[in-house]
Amino acid sequence: MIKTWLSQTSMYRLMIYYLGALLLAGMALSMFGILPYVWWHIGFDFAILWLSCALTSWLCAKIFRTQRNPESELITALILALIVGPLDPLIYSNLLLLAGVGAISQASKYLLAINKKHIFNPAAVAVLLAALFLHQGASWWVGDRHLLWIMVIGGALILHKLRWFHLSLSFLIPYLAVLTAQQGWRLDYLAILSPLLFFSTVMLIEPLTSPTGRRKRILYGVCTALILAGLINYSSLPYTLELALIIANFAFWWTKIKQRIILKFINKEPGAKDIYKFWFEPLKKFSFRPGQFLQWTLPHSRADDRGTRRWFTIASSPTEEKVLLTTKFSDRSSTFKQALRELKPGAEIATSDPDGDFILPIDPTMKLVFIAGGIGITPYRSMIKYLLDTKQSRDIIIIYAAKTAEEFSFKELLAQATEIGLNTIYIQTEKTGFITPEMIKKEIPDWAQRTFYISGPEPMVEAYEKMLKETGIKDAGIRTDFFPGYE
């Protein structure tokens, strides 16, 4: 039940629920005297921050001729409401402060940006600049231990959704290790962990200011922890959490694509049953590796819980001039997909930097098996087209499963791929059932010497990964594709 709900909820909407739960819990605990705050101050502070964020974002979007993102505005307002104050909004100076902090957070996305890509976490920038010019920074009241249980549950859901436990832990473990080495086990870990957990599951993991790629993210987390430890031990500067994050944002910004990726919609064409191919032209060419994905932003009215941002594989190859997005539609498709289907030629859509480690191995002699379920063929389409265009031969067997023959995509390309050593086995699950260990052993005699790639809906990926492990394939011989974009 939880997995189904998570699969139907976008990461941004899930973050709103997580932060909203913290805010409501803070109000409730204050109402009953458990937290030393006035409960309605918290609610009014949030309302002022949200209004300020929305108005500033709307104004900046008009000035810079771009689209605003209401979900992002709401998330930033919630973060600020949880780390600033609580303040009495009936005091005029507090009202100005809250409005100023909200305005700074949104303006920073446009003013502290290079090539229309903001560099710094908006909430961290707002708190630091407010401390410098408005003489009031963050209190981090959300770090109270009474709210820790919500952070554990909500943070775990967020990290599970993103599959980014490695980033949060790469920050927490080094920082707590440094603290323990310096002060021993007498530390009050609950008091320390609460603000750190909020920081590492909300602010540190912001996708637009975090590096792409698992290894870079781990390094990013470790560096942020070491910067924070250094600031605390060797400086007298306040607001070290925010400053450490801003320094890390700037340091790792140089590892990202410097141009904001804007794609112009060209046309759509039908693919297999219920599948459409959408072709886009990048305003400026960008580099990516076959198998990676983009986070696509498509603002539209009355967005459902899956939101205005979605992850989709780049189905085209780096060797192609155009960018291909291929997705499946159903009677209950999300509002995002409905808006995508209604795109007119010439419409522009913004994306994040390419991300994902589901890519071809560097060693061309590795024997591979590609398992694809339905629309999970898309990363393989990118890889195969790349191999064909670069005339690289690889020993790859593709097991392509779909319910019926009408649901198989890119059959012409898969047939052409035999020229470079690829062999495709089609499995119609309606007739033969799902892929089994016996089927793999029969069709692939040297299965034990191969590395298996699995791509498709999350339940399918998990089921086949478990099956392969039970068959005798070690973890190192299995690579799975995951991003919150199949739902």
N, C-alpha and C positions, 0 to 999 in steps of 0.2 A: 504493500500500500504506500509506504514512504517512498520507495523507488519510483513508483508510478507518478506520484505527486512531484517528485524532484524532476523527473524526465519531462513533465509538462509545465515546469516553471523555469523561466529564464534566470540566469545568474543574477542579473540586476534586480529582478523582482524578488528573488530570494533574499538578496541583501537588504532590500527595503523591509521585508518581513522581519528579518533578524534585528535590524536597527530599531524598527518600530516596537518590537517586543522588549528591547532594552529600555526604550523611552517610557513605555507604558508601565513596565515593572518599576522603573525609577519613580514614576509618579505615584504608583500604588504603595510602595515602601515608604515614600515620604508622607503620604496621607496617614499611614498607620504609625508614624513616628520612628520607623526603623532607620530611615535615612534622615539626616538633619536639614532637609530642604522643604520649602513650601511647594506643595505638589503642583499647584496651578502655575507657578513661575516656570516650571519645566515646560509645560504645554504652551504657554504664551511665548516663551523664548523660541521654541521650535517654530511656531507660527510666524513670528517676525523674521526669523532666519530664512524660512522657506519663501516667504513673500519677497524678501530682499534678493535671494538667489534667483527666483523666477523673473523678477523685473529686470535685474541686471543682465541675465542671460538673454532675455528678449531684446533688450536694447543693443547688446553687443552683437547679437545675430543680425539685427537690422543694419548696424554700422558696417560690419565685416561681410555682409551678404552671405551668410551661411545659415545652416539649420541648427536650432537649439535642440537640446535633449532633455525633456522634462524629467525622465527617470534619473538622469545624472544630477540634475538640480536638487531633486528630492533627497537623494542619497547624501550629497554634500551637506544639505541642511540638517539632516538627521545626525550625521557625524559631528557637526559643529555644536548642535544642541546637547550632545552627549559629552563633549570635552570642554565646552565653555560654560562658565556659570555654575549652577543656575543663578540668574540675576533677576532682580525685581524689575519687570518691564514698565512699571508705572513711574520709575525714576527716569527722567528725560535723558540723562547721560548714558544710562544703560540701554535705553531704546536706540540711541544713536550708535552705540558700540555694536549692538547686535546687528543692526542694519548695515553698518560698515563692514563687519566681518563677513556677512553674507555676500555683500557686493564685491569685496576683495577676492573672495574665493572664485567667483565666476569671471571677474575681469582678468584674473591671472591666466585663465585658459586661453585668452586672446592676446593679452599683452606680454606675458612671459612665455612666448611661443616662438618657434622657428619653423617657417614654412607651414604655418597653420596647424602645428602639432604642439600641444602644451607639454612642457618639460617636467613640471613639478606637480606633486600631489596638491590639489586645490585647497583642501582643508588645512594641510600643514603650512602652506604659504600664507593663508588667511590668518592663522594663529600667530605666526611669527611677525608678520607685518602689523597686526593689531597690537602686539606687545611693543613694537618699536615706535609706532606713531599714535596709538590710542591708549597706550600704557595699561593694557589689560590683555593677558594672554589666556592660555588654557589652564583649567583647574583639574581636568581629567577626573571629574567626579564619577564617571562611568567605571572607573577602576576600583570601586568599592567591592569588597569581597562578597557582599550579599548578591551581587549581580553575576558572580563568576559562573554559576551553573548555566545561566542563559548563554554566556560566551562559549562555554564548552560545547553545548548542544548546537547553538547557531553557527559557531565557528567551524565545527566538524562538518555540518551540512554544506556550508560554503566551500570548504576545502575539498570535500568529496565531489561536489558538483564540478569544480574546476580541475580536480585531480592535482591539486597544488599543495598537498601536505608537505612536499619537499621544501617549498619556499618558506612556509611558516616555521618548520622545524629547523631549517638551516639558519634561521635567525635566533630562535629561542634557545636551542641547545648551546651554541657558542657563548651567547651572552650570559646565560645562567651558569655556565661552566666558569667563565671569568669571574663572576660575582662570588661563586662558591670558593674558588681558589684564593680570592682576596680576603673573604670574610668568614670562611668556614661554614659549617652546617647550622650555625645559630641564626641564619637568615630567616625572616618571616616570608616563606615562599608564597603563601596565599596572597599577602599584601602586594608582593612584587609581581606575581603572575597575572593578576587581574588586568592592570593596564597594558601589560605586555601582550596578553592574549588578544585584547581588543585591537591593539596596534597591528599585530601580525596576521589577524584574520579579517581586517577591514582596510586599513590604510596601506600597509606594505604590499598587499596583493592586488592593488588597483591595476587592471590589465594595461591601461593606456600609458602608465609610467613605469611599468615593470619590463624587464628585458624578455625577449622571446627565447625559447629553448630551455630545456630542463637544466642543463649544466650552467648556463648563464644565470638562471634564476637562483640556483643553489649558491653560486658565487655572490650574487646580489644580496641574498639573505645573510651570508656570513660577513660580507663587508659592512652591511648596515649594522650588524651586531658589534663589530670591532670599532666602527666609527662612534657608535653610541658609548661604548665602554671608554674609548679614548676621550670623548668630550666630558664625560662625568669625572674621570680621573685626572685629566690634565688641563682642564679649563674651568672657569667659573661662570660659563655661559648658561643662561636659563633655557628652558624649553628644548632640552637635549633630544628628546624623541623626535620632535618635528624637524629639528636641524639635521639630525642624522639621516632622516629620510630624504630631505631635500638635497643633501650632499650626495647621497647614493643615487637619487634620481638623475642628478646632473652627470655624475661619473658614468652611469650606464646608458644615458641617452645616446652617447656616441657609438654604442653598439647597435643602435636601431636604424632603420631606414629614415633618412633625414627628410624626405618629402612625405606629405600626407597623401595617401593613396586615394585617388578619385577615379571611379570607373563610369564611363558613359554607356548607357544601355543601347545596344544595337538592334537585336531582335531575339525572339524566342522561337523554338521549333519543337515539335513533339518528338519524344524519344520512344521508349518502350511504354507499356501500359501504365497510364497515370503518371508518367514521368515527362518532365519538360526540361529542355536545355536552354539556358539563358546566356547569350553572348554579350560581352562587354568589351569596350576599348579603353585601356588605361590612358588617362590624360598624359601621364609620364610613365615610361616603362619602369618596372621594378623587378627585382630579382627574387626568386624563391626556389625551393627544391621540390622536385616531384613528390607528391604525397602530403604536402603541407596544406594548412587551411587558413582562412581569413575570418575575422569577425566583421560581419556586414551590418551597417547601421541604416535602417530604413524607417524614418519617422512616419507615423501614420496615426490617424485618429482612432480612438476607442481601442487601443491595443489590449490584447488579452494578457494572461499571466505569462505568456512566453515572450512578451515585450517587443521592443523595437530593434533589438540587436540579436543577431543569431550567428552561429559558427557554421560555415559550410566549407567543404573541401574545394580546393582549386582543381577542377577536373581537367583543365587544359595543361599543356606542357610548357615549361619555360622557353621551348623552341618556337612556340606559337605567338603570333602577334596579339591575338585576342585572348580574353580571359573567359573561361567557361564555368558556369555554375549549373549543376544538374541536381534536381531535387524531385521528390515524389509528392503528389497531391492526393488528398482524400476528401471525403465529404466534410470532415471535421478539421480541415487544415487550419493552422493558426492564422491570426489576422496579419501576421508578417507575410506569410506565403500568399495570402489573398492580395495584399498590397503589391507583392512581387509580381504576381500574375497580371496585375493591371498596369504595370509600368509601360510608359510610352517611350518610343525611340527618342533618344536625346536626353532622357532623364539621367541624372547623376546620382551615384550612391557612394558613400565613403566607407572605407574599410580600415581595419587595424593592420599592423605589420603581419607578414606571414609567420606562422608559428606551427609547432608540431614536430615530433621526432619520428614519425611513422614514415621513414624515407628508405631509399635503397641503401644497402650496405656498400661501403667503399670497396670492399674486395669483390671484384667481378666474378671470381671463381666459386663463390658461395652458392650452394644449391638451395633453392627457395621453393616454398609452396605458398601461394596466395589464396586464402579462403575469403570469399566475398559473399555476403548475404544481401540480396536485393540491391538497394541504392549504395551499399557499401563497395560497389565496384568503382566508385568515382576516384579514390586515390590511385587505384591500379591503372585507371585510364590515363592519368597524368604520367605515371611511371612508364607505361608501355609506349605511349606516344613519344616520350622522351628517348627511350631506347631505340625506337624505330628511326627517329629523325637523326640521332647521333650514330646510328649503325653499330650499336653495341649488342653483342650476343650474350645471353644469360641462360642458365639452366633453371627455368622457372616453370612450375606446373600450377595452373590456376584451377581451383575448384570453385565454381560459381553456382550458388544455390539460389533458387527463386521458386515461388509457388507454382507458377505455370510458365510455359515457353514464351508467352507474350510479355513477360516481365523482364526478360534478359535484355540488357542494354549493350551498345557498342559491339555488336556481334561481328561487324565487318572489320573493325580494328583488331579484335581478338583473332580473327581468321588470318589477317595480315601478319600478326605477330609470330606465326609459325616460322616466318623467314629468319627470325633471330633466336629461334630455339624455344619459344614459349608454346606450351600445350595447354589447351583449355578443356576441362571436364565439366559439362553442364549437369546439374542435379535439379530435377523437377521434384520438389518435396511433396507435391500433391500426389505424385505417382510412386516415388521411391522412398519417401520419408526423409528425415534429416540425415546429415552426414554422420557416419558412425566410424568407430575405430576399424572395424572390419572393411569398410569401404575404402578407407585411406590405405590400409595395408595391401588391399587387392590392387588398387589403381596406382600406388606409388611404392614399388618394391624397396627402394632405398630411403623410405620415409625417416628412418632413424638418423640419417646423415644430413637431413635438411633442416633449415630454419623456417618456421611457420609464421606467416603474417595473417592476422585476422581483422577484417573490417566489416562493420555492419551495425545494426541497432545494438544498443548496450546489452540487452538480455541475451542476444545471440552470441555476442563476443564473449561474454562471461561463460556461457554454456560450453562453447567450443574450446575455450581456454582450459576449462576444467576437464573436458574430455581428453584433450591432448596430454595434459599432465598425468591423467590416469592411464593413458596409453604408454607413457614412459618418456615423453618429451620433457626435458628440463626447462626451468624458467628461462635460462639464457637462450633457448631455442625457440622461444615464442615472443612475438612482438604484436601488440594489440593497438588498434587505432581507437582513440577516444577523444571526443570533444563534445560539448553540450549542444550539438547541432542536428542530430538525427531526428529528435522529437518534433 
